[in-house]
């Protein structure tokens, strides 16, 4: 059972990192887009990234299961804890920083039932701005740079879990 938890934890952390890294790698190109093009491109991420994002919650659960199966007095415990913390921080960043912007971008989109429920709430920390150009730039930057932060956090999570598994194997 431990081996399955280890492999699953690393796999889900890798999926989590790959999604955030894909967004981060798009940053230079997307910053060159004008507002109309950016807003036209933004909805392409749904529903694919929404379904892929389920790996985040599952990855956190796998990392927690791995932590619970690791004795506190072995070096792998600290690495597993770091991995779990990084994956949890990545996920929290999504809900606190990224998701409110997603809701704003998708407010006028005709989404399937699952997407409509997931992005349905219009409340959140996205505040209207009296200058629409400034609001768009603020939201774009918030969305784009949140994914850079998420890529870094998920990379730390993947690396830490991989080290924990490697240490434990010796």
FIKOLZA-1660 file (N, C-alpha, C; in steps of 0.1 Angstrom, whole numbers, plus 5000, padded with zeros to 4 digits):
% residues 170
   i   px   py   pz ch aa at
   1 5008 4988 5000  A  X  N
   1 5000 5000 5000  A  X CA
   1 5009 5013 5000  A  X  C
   2 5020 5012 5007  A  X  N
   2 5029 5024 5008  A  X CA
   2 5034 5027 4994  A  X  C
   3 5038 5018 4986  A  X  N
   3 5043 5020 4973  A  X CA
   3 5032 5027 4964  A  X  C
   4 5020 5022 4965  A  X  N
   4 5009 5028 4957  A  X CA
   4 5007 5043 4961  A  X  C
   5 5007 5045 4974  A  X  N
   5 5006 5059 4979  A  X CA
   5 5017 5068 4974  A  X  C
   6 5029 5063 4974  A  X  N
   6 5041 5070 4970  A  X CA
   6 5040 5074 4955  A  X  C
   7 5037 5064 4947  A  X  N
   7 5036 5066 4932  A  X CA
   7 5024 5075 4929  A  X  C
   8 5013 5073 4935  A  X  N
   8 5001 5081 4933  A  X CA
   8 5004 5096 4937  A  X  C
   9 5011 5097 4949  A  X  N
   9 5014 5111 4954  A  X CA
   9 5023 5118 4944  A  X  C
  10 5033 5112 4939  A  X  N
  10 5043 5118 4930  A  X CA
  10 5036 5121 4917  A  X  C
  11 5028 5112 4912  A  X  N
  11 5021 5114 4899  A  X CA
  11 5011 5126 4900  A  X  C
  12 5003 5126 4911  A  X  N
  12 4994 5137 4912  A  X CA
  12 5001 5151 4914  A  X  C
  13 5012 5151 4921  A  X  N
  13 5020 5163 4923  A  X CA
  13 5026 5167 4909  A  X  C
  14 5029 5158 4901  A  X  N
  14 5034 5161 4887  A  X CA
  14 5023 5167 4879  A  X  C
  15 5011 5161 4879  A  X  N
  15 5000 5167 4872  A  X CA
  15 4997 5181 4876  A  X  C
  16 4997 5183 4890  A  X  N
  16 4995 5196 4895  A  X CA
  16 5005 5206 4890  A  X  C
  17 5018 5202 4891  A  X  N
  17 5028 5211 4886  A  X CA
  17 5027 5214 4871  A  X  C
  18 5024 5204 4863  A  X  N
  18 5024 5205 4849  A  X CA
  18 5013 5216 4845  A  X  C
  19 5002 5216 4851  A  X  N
  19 4991 5225 4848  A  X CA
  19 4995 5240 4851  A  X  C
  20 5001 5242 4863  A  X  N
  20 5005 5255 4867  A  X CA
  20 5017 5259 4859  A  X  C
  21 5026 5250 4856  A  X  N
  21 5038 5253 4848  A  X CA
  21 5034 5257 4833  A  X  C
  22 5024 5250 4828  A  X  N
  22 5019 5254 4814  A  X CA
  22 5014 5268 4814  A  X  C
  23 5007 5272 4824  A  X  N
  23 5002 5286 4825  A  X CA
  23 5014 5296 4827  A  X  C
  24 5023 5292 4835  A  X  N
  24 5035 5301 4838  A  X CA
  24 5043 5303 4825  A  X  C
  25 5045 5292 4817  A  X  N
  25 5053 5293 4805  A  X CA
  25 5046 5302 4794  A  X  C
  26 5033 5303 4795  A  X  N
  26 5026 5311 4786  A  X CA
  26 5027 5326 4789  A  X  C
  27 5032 5330 4801  A  X  N
  27 5032 5343 4805  A  X CA
  27 5038 5353 4795  A  X  C
  28 5050 5351 4790  A  X  N
  28 5056 5361 4782  A  X CA
  28 5047 5364 4769  A  X  C
  29 5042 5353 4763  A  X  N
  29 5034 5355 4751  A  X CA
  29 5020 5362 4755  A  X  C
  30 5014 5358 4766  A  X  N
  30 5001 5364 4769  A  X CA
  30 5002 5378 4773  A  X  C
  31 5013 5382 4779  A  X  N
  31 5015 5396 4782  A  X CA
  31 5016 5405 4770  A  X  C
  32 5018 5400 4758  A  X  N
  32 5019 5407 4746  A  X CA
  32 5005 5409 4739  A  X  C
  33 4995 5402 4744  A  X  N
  33 4982 5403 4738  A  X CA
  33 4975 5415 4742  A  X  C
  34 4967 5421 4733  A  X  N
  34 4958 5432 4736  A  X CA
  34 4946 5426 4744  A  X  C
  35 4938 5435 4749  A  X  N
  35 4927 5431 4758  A  X CA
  35 4917 5422 4750  A  X  C
  36 4913 5425 4738  A  X  N
  36 4903 5417 4731  A  X CA
  36 4909 5403 4728  A  X  C
  37 4921 5402 4724  A  X  N
  37 4927 5389 4721  A  X CA
  37 4928 5381 4734  A  X  C
  38 4933 5387 4744  A  X  N
  38 4935 5380 4757  A  X CA
  38 4921 5375 4762  A  X  C
  39 4911 5383 4762  A  X  N
  39 4898 5379 4766  A  X CA
  39 4892 5368 4757  A  X  C
  40 4896 5368 4744  A  X  N
  40 4891 5358 4735  A  X CA
  40 4898 5344 4738  A  X  C
  41 4911 5345 4742  A  X  N
  41 4919 5333 4744  A  X CA
  41 4915 5327 4758  A  X  C
  42 4913 5335 4768  A  X  N
  42 4912 5330 4782  A  X CA
  42 4902 5318 4784  A  X  C
  43 4890 5318 4777  A  X  N
  43 4881 5307 4780  A  X CA
  43 4885 5294 4774  A  X  C
  44 4896 5293 4767  A  X  N
  44 4900 5280 4761  A  X CA
  44 4905 5270 4772  A  X  C
  45 4908 5276 4784  A  X  N
  45 4913 5267 4795  A  X CA
  45 4902 5258 4801  A  X  C
  46 4889 5262 4799  A  X  N
  46 4878 5255 4805  A  X CA
  46 4871 5246 4795  A  X  C
  47 4868 5234 4797  A  X  N
  47 4869 5227 4810  A  X CA
  47 4881 5219 4813  A  X  C
  48 4890 5218 4803  A  X  N
  48 4902 5209 4804  A  X CA
  48 4910 5212 4817  A  X  C
  49 4914 5224 4820  A  X  N
  49 4922 5227 4832  A  X CA
  49 4913 5225 4845  A  X  C
  50 4900 5227 4843  A  X  N
  50 4891 5224 4855  A  X CA
  50 4892 5210 4859  A  X  C
  51 4891 5201 4849  A  X  N
  51 4891 5187 4852  A  X CA
  51 4905 5183 4857  A  X  C
  52 4915 5188 4851  A  X  N
  52 4929 5185 4855  A  X CA
  52 4932 5190 4869  A  X  C
  53 4925 5201 4873  A  X  N
  53 4927 5206 4886  A  X CA
  53 4923 5197 4897  A  X  C
  54 4915 5187 4894  A  X  N
  54 4911 5178 4904  A  X CA
  54 4923 5170 4910  A  X  C
  55 4934 5170 4902  A  X  N
  55 4946 5163 4907  A  X CA
  55 4951 5171 4919  A  X  C
  56 4949 5184 4920  A  X  N
  56 4954 5191 4932  A  X CA
  56 4948 5186 4945  A  X  C
  57 4935 5185 4946  A  X  N
  57 4929 5180 4958  A  X CA
  57 4933 5166 4961  A  X  C
  58 4933 5157 4951  A  X  N
  58 4937 5143 4952  A  X CA
  58 4952 5142 4956  A  X  C
  59 4961 5151 4951  A  X  N
  59 4975 5151 4954  A  X CA
  59 4977 5155 4969  A  X  C
  60 4970 5164 4974  A  X  N
  60 4971 5168 4988  A  X CA
  60 4967 5156 4996  A  X  C
  61 4956 5150 4993  A  X  N
  61 4951 5138 5000  A  X CA
  61 4962 5127 5000  A  X  C
  62 4968 5125 4988  A  X  N
  62 4978 5114 4987  A  X CA
  62 4991 5118 4996  A  X  C
  63 4994 5131 4995  A  X  N
  63 5006 5135 5003  A  X CA
  63 5003 5134 5018  A  X  C
  64 4991 5137 5022  A  X  N
  64 4987 5135 5036  A  X CA
  64 4987 5120 5040  A  X  C
  65 4982 5112 5031  A  X  N
  65 4982 5097 5034  A  X CA
  65 4997 5093 5035  A  X  C
  66 5005 5098 5027  A  X  N
  66 5020 5094 5027  A  X CA
  66 5026 5099 5041  A  X  C
  67 5022 5111 5045  A  X  N
  67 5027 5116 5057  A  X CA
  67 5023 5108 5069  A  X  C
  68 5010 5103 5069  A  X  N
  68 5005 5095 5080  A  X CA
  68 5012 5081 5080  A  X  C
  69 5017 5077 5069  A  X  N
  69 5024 5064 5068  A  X CA
  69 5039 5065 5070  A  X  C
  70 5044 5077 5073  A  X  N
  70 5058 5079 5075  A  X CA
  70 5061 5082 5090  A  X  C
  71 5070 5074 5096  A  X  N
  71 5074 5077 5110  A  X CA
  71 5080 5091 5111  A  X  C
  72 5076 5097 5122  A  X  N
  72 5081 5111 5125  A  X CA
  72 5096 5112 5126  A  X  C
  73 5102 5101 5131  A  X  N
  73 5117 5102 5134  A  X CA
  73 5126 5098 5122  A  X  C
  74 5120 5098 5110  A  X  N
  74 5129 5095 5098  A  X CA
  74 5130 5108 5090  A  X  C
  75 5141 5110 5083  A  X  N
  75 5142 5122 5074  A  X CA
  75 5131 5123 5064  A  X  C
  76 5126 5112 5059  A  X  N
  76 5115 5113 5049  A  X CA
  76 5103 5121 5054  A  X  C
  77 5101 5121 5067  A  X  N
  77 5089 5128 5073  A  X CA
  77 5090 5142 5070  A  X  C
  78 5101 5149 5072  A  X  N
  78 5102 5163 5070  A  X CA
  78 5100 5167 5055  A  X  C
  79 5106 5159 5047  A  X  N
  79 5104 5161 5032  A  X CA
  79 5090 5159 5028  A  X  C
  80 5083 5149 5034  A  X  N
  80 5069 5147 5030  A  X CA
  80 5060 5159 5036  A  X  C
  81 5064 5164 5047  A  X  N
  81 5057 5175 5053  A  X CA
  81 5058 5187 5044  A  X  C
  82 5071 5190 5040  A  X  N
  82 5073 5201 5031  A  X CA
  82 5065 5200 5018  A  X  C
  83 5065 5187 5012  A  X  N
  83 5057 5185 5000  A  X CA
  83 5043 5188 5002  A  X  C
  84 5037 5183 5013  A  X  N
  84 5023 5185 5016  A  X CA
  84 5020 5200 5018  A  X  C
  85 5029 5207 5025  A  X  N
  85 5027 5221 5028  A  X CA
  85 5027 5229 5015  A  X  C
  86 5037 5226 5006  A  X  N
  86 5038 5233 4993  A  X CA
  86 5026 5230 4984  A  X  C
  87 5021 5218 4984  A  X  N
  87 5009 5215 4976  A  X CA
  87 4997 5222 4982  A  X  C
  88 4996 5222 4995  A  X  N
  88 4984 5229 5001  A  X CA
  88 4985 5244 4998  A  X  C
  89 4997 5250 4999  A  X  N
  89 4999 5264 4996  A  X CA
  89 4995 5267 4982  A  X  C
  90 4999 5258 4973  A  X  N
  90 4996 5260 4959  A  X CA
  90 4980 5260 4957  A  X  C
  91 4974 5251 4963  A  X  N
  91 4959 5250 4962  A  X CA
  91 4952 5262 4968  A  X  C
  92 4957 5266 4980  A  X  N
  92 4952 5278 4986  A  X CA
  92 4954 5291 4977  A  X  C
  93 4965 5292 4971  A  X  N
  93 4967 5303 4961  A  X CA
  93 4957 5303 4950  A  X  C
  94 4953 5291 4945  A  X  N
  94 4943 5290 4935  A  X CA
  94 4930 5296 4941  A  X  C
  95 4925 5292 4952  A  X  N
  95 4912 5296 4957  A  X CA
  95 4912 5311 4961  A  X  C
  96 4923 5315 4967  A  X  N
  96 4924 5329 4972  A  X CA
  96 4927 5339 4961  A  X  C
  97 4935 5336 4952  A  X  N
  97 4940 5346 4942  A  X CA
  97 4935 5343 4928  A  X  C
  98 4935 5331 4923  A  X  N
  98 4932 5328 4909  A  X CA
  98 4917 5326 4907  A  X  C
  99 4910 5318 4915  A  X  N
  99 4896 5315 4913  A  X CA
  99 4887 5327 4912  A  X  C
 100 4889 5337 4921  A  X  N
 100 4880 5349 4919  A  X CA
 100 4881 5356 4905  A  X  C
 101 4893 5355 4900  A  X  N
 101 4895 5361 4886  A  X CA
 101 4889 5352 4876  A  X  C
 102 4890 5339 4878  A  X  N
 102 4884 5330 4868  A  X CA
 102 4869 5332 4868  A  X  C
 103 4863 5334 4880  A  X  N
 103 4848 5337 4880  A  X CA
 103 4845 5350 4873  A  X  C
 104 4853 5360 4874  A  X  N
 104 4851 5372 4867  A  X CA
 104 4852 5370 4852  A  X  C
 105 4863 5363 4848  A  X  N
 105 4865 5361 4833  A  X CA
 105 4853 5354 4827  A  X  C
 106 4847 5344 4835  A  X  N
 106 4837 5335 4829  A  X CA
 106 4823 5340 4832  A  X  C
 107 4821 5352 4837  A  X  N
 107 4808 5356 4841  A  X CA
 107 4798 5357 4830  A  X  C
 108 4803 5359 4818  A  X  N
 108 4794 5360 4806  A  X CA
 108 4794 5348 4797  A  X  C
 109 4801 5337 4801  A  X  N
 109 4803 5325 4793  A  X CA
 109 4791 5316 4796  A  X  C
 110 4787 5309 4786  A  X  N
 110 4777 5298 4787  A  X CA
 110 4784 5285 4790  A  X  C
 111 4784 5282 4803  A  X  N
 111 4792 5270 4807  A  X CA
 111 4782 5258 4809  A  X  C
 112 4788 5246 4807  A  X  N
 112 4780 5234 4811  A  X CA
 112 4777 5234 4826  A  X  C
 113 4768 5225 4830  A  X  N
 113 4763 5225 4844  A  X CA
 113 4774 5224 4854  A  X  C
 114 4784 5215 4852  A  X  N
 114 4794 5214 4862  A  X CA
 114 4803 5227 4862  A  X  C
 115 4806 5232 4851  A  X  N
 115 4814 5245 4851  A  X CA
 115 4806 5256 4857  A  X  C
 116 4793 5257 4854  A  X  N
 116 4785 5268 4859  A  X CA
 116 4784 5267 4874  A  X  C
 117 4784 5255 4880  A  X  N
 117 4784 5254 4894  A  X CA
 117 4797 5258 4900  A  X  C
 118 4808 5253 4894  A  X  N
 118 4822 5256 4899  A  X CA
 118 4825 5270 4898  A  X  C
 119 4821 5277 4888  A  X  N
 119 4824 5291 4886  A  X CA
 119 4813 5300 4888  A  X  C
 120 4802 5295 4894  A  X  N
 120 4789 5302 4895  A  X CA
 120 4789 5314 4904  A  X  C
 121 4796 5314 4915  A  X  N
 121 4796 5325 4924  A  X CA
 121 4803 5337 4919  A  X  C
 122 4796 5348 4919  A  X  N
 122 4802 5361 4914  A  X CA
 122 4808 5369 4926  A  X  C
 123 4807 5364 4938  A  X  N
 123 4812 5372 4949  A  X CA
 123 4827 5369 4950  A  X  C
 124 4834 5377 4957  A  X  N
 124 4848 5375 4959  A  X CA
 124 4856 5388 4959  A  X  C
 125 4869 5387 4960  A  X  N
 125 4878 5399 4962  A  X CA
 125 4881 5406 4949  A  X  C
 126 4874 5403 4938  A  X  N
 126 4876 5411 4926  A  X CA
 126 4867 5423 4927  A  X  C
 127 4874 5435 4928  A  X  N
 127 4867 5447 4930  A  X CA
 127 4866 5455 4917  A  X  C
 128 4854 5461 4914  A  X  N
 128 4853 5469 4902  A  X CA
 128 4863 5480 4902  A  X  C
 129 4867 5485 4891  A  X  N
 129 4876 5496 4890  A  X CA
 129 4869 5506 4881  A  X  C
 130 4871 5519 4884  A  X  N
 130 4864 5529 4876  A  X CA
 130 4870 5530 4862  A  X  C
 131 4882 5525 4860  A  X  N
 131 4889 5525 4847  A  X CA
 131 4890 5511 4842  A  X  C
 132 4882 5507 4832  A  X  N
 132 4881 5494 4827  A  X CA
 132 4895 5489 4822  A  X  C
 133 4903 5497 4816  A  X  N
 133 4916 5493 4811  A  X CA
 133 4925 5489 4823  A  X  C
 134 4924 5497 4833  A  X  N
 134 4932 5494 4845  A  X CA
 134 4927 5481 4852  A  X  C
 135 4914 5479 4852  A  X  N
 135 4909 5467 4858  A  X CA
 135 4913 5455 4851  A  X  C
 136 4913 5455 4837  A  X  N
 136 4917 5444 4829  A  X CA
 136 4932 5440 4832  A  X  C
 137 4940 5450 4832  A  X  N
 137 4955 5448 4835  A  X CA
 137 4957 5442 4849  A  X  C
 138 4949 5447 4858  A  X  N
 138 4951 5442 4872  A  X CA
 138 4947 5428 4873  A  X  C
 139 4935 5424 4867  A  X  N
 139 4931 5411 4867  A  X CA
 139 4940 5401 4859  A  X  C
 140 4944 5406 4847  A  X  N
 140 4953 5398 4839  A  X CA
 140 4966 5395 4847  A  X  C
 141 4972 5405 4853  A  X  N
 141 4984 5403 4861  A  X CA
 141 4982 5394 4873  A  X  C
 142 4971 5396 4880  A  X  N
 142 4968 5387 4891  A  X CA
 142 4967 5373 4887  A  X  C
 143 4960 5370 4876  A  X  N
 143 4958 5357 4871  A  X CA
 143 4971 5351 4866  A  X  C
 144 4978 5358 4858  A  X  N
 144 4991 5353 4853  A  X CA
 144 5001 5350 4863  A  X  C
 145 5004 5360 4872  A  X  N
 145 5014 5358 4882  A  X CA
 145 5010 5348 4893  A  X  C
 146 4997 5347 4895  A  X  N
 146 4993 5336 4905  A  X CA
 146 4998 5322 4900  A  X  C
 147 4997 5321 4887  A  X  N
 147 5002 5308 4881  A  X CA
 147 5017 5306 4882  A  X  C
 148 5024 5317 4881  A  X  N
 148 5039 5316 4883  A  X CA
 148 5042 5311 4898  A  X  C
 149 5035 5317 4907  A  X  N
 149 5036 5313 4921  A  X CA
 149 5032 5299 4923  A  X  C
 150 5021 5295 4917  A  X  N
 150 5016 5281 4918  A  X CA
 150 5026 5271 4912  A  X  C
 151 5032 5275 4901  A  X  N
 151 5042 5266 4894  A  X CA
 151 5054 5264 4904  A  X  C
 152 5058 5275 4910  A  X  N
 152 5069 5273 4920  A  X CA
 152 5065 5265 4932  A  X  C
 153 5054 5267 4938  A  X  N
 153 5049 5259 4949  A  X CA
 153 5047 5245 4946  A  X  C
 154 5041 5242 4934  A  X  N
 154 5039 5228 4931  A  X CA
 154 5052 5221 4927  A  X  C
 155 5062 5228 4922  A  X  N
 155 5075 5222 4919  A  X CA
 155 5081 5218 4932  A  X  C
 156 5081 5227 4942  A  X  N
 156 5086 5224 4955  A  X CA
 156 5079 5212 4961  A  X  C
 157 5066 5211 4959  A  X  N
 157 5059 5199 4964  A  X CA
 157 5063 5186 4957  A  X  C
 158 5064 5187 4944  A  X  N
 158 5068 5175 4937  A  X CA
 158 5083 5171 4941  A  X  C
 159 5092 5180 4941  A  X  N
 159 5106 5177 4944  A  X CA
 159 5107 5171 4959  A  X  C
 160 5100 5178 4968  A  X  N
 160 5100 5173 4982  A  X CA
 160 5095 5159 4984  A  X  C
 161 5083 5156 4977  A  X  N
 161 5078 5143 4978  A  X CA
 161 5087 5132 4971  A  X  C
 162 5093 5136 4960  A  X  N
 162 5102 5127 4953  A  X CA
 162 5115 5124 4962  A  X  C
 163 5120 5134 4969  A  X  N
 163 5131 5132 4978  A  X CA
 163 5127 5123 4989  A  X  C
 164 5115 5125 4995  A  X  N
 164 5110 5117 5006  A  X CA
 164 5109 5103 5002  A  X  C
 165 5104 5100 4990  A  X  N
 165 5102 5086 4985  A  X CA
 165 5116 5080 4983  A  X  C
 166 5126 5088 4977  A  X  N
 166 5139 5083 4975  A  X CA
 166 5146 5080 4988  A  X  C
 167 5145 5089 4998  A  X  N
 167 5152 5087 5011  A  X CA
 167 5146 5074 5018  A  X  C
 168 5133 5073 5017  A  X  N
 168 5127 5061 5023  A  X CA
 168 5130 5048 5017  A  X  C
 169 5134 5048 5004  A  X  N
 169 5137 5036 4997  A  X CA
 169 5151 5031 5001  A  X  C
 170 5159 5039 5007  A  X  N
 170 5173 5035 5011  A  X CA
 170 5174 5030 5025  A  X  C
% end
